[in-house]
């Protein structure tokens, strides 16, 4: 049975300005994530269906406040709450936030493939 502290999970660079600690444990990615207030990942999701994350996420928000936007409805999660986020979402961070999150690895990798391509495209366009 895998177990790890925050510092034992590998640090993964997602975009030039965002990294997280995560690992695949038998097809489920466990992540201990921190995001600053105001962080916007929407532009990195362009190219996914409806330009929204298509992965399922289960987690516990240790601290902070996030808003999950599904287009026709919004849900707010505050520190101390467990959550389930369904596919087709955007997340905004209203406060500095930290969470423990679980996502099916294949869904997360499909999302990260698009994110990485968007980062590479933005770097080419800028340089």
HELIX and SHEET records of a PDB file:
HELIX    1   1 UNK A    6  UNK A    8  5                                   3    
HELIX    2   2 UNK A   42  UNK A   45  5                                   4    
HELIX    3   3 UNK A   49  UNK A   51  5                                   3    
HELIX    4   4 UNK A  105  UNK A  126  1                                  22    
SHEET    1   A 6 UNK A  11  UNK A  15  0                                        
SHEET    2   A 6 UNK A  18  UNK A  25 -1                                        
SHEET    3   A 6 UNK A  28  UNK A  35 -1                                        
SHEET    4   A 6 UNK A  97  UNK A 104 -1                                        
SHEET    5   A 6 UNK A  57  UNK A  63 -1                                        
SHEET    6   A 6 UNK A  81  UNK A  85 -1                                        
SHEET    1   B 3 UNK A  74  UNK A  78  0                                        
SHEET    2   B 3 UNK A  65  UNK A  69 -1                                        
SHEET    3   B 3 UNK A  90  UNK A  93 -1                                        
END                                                                             
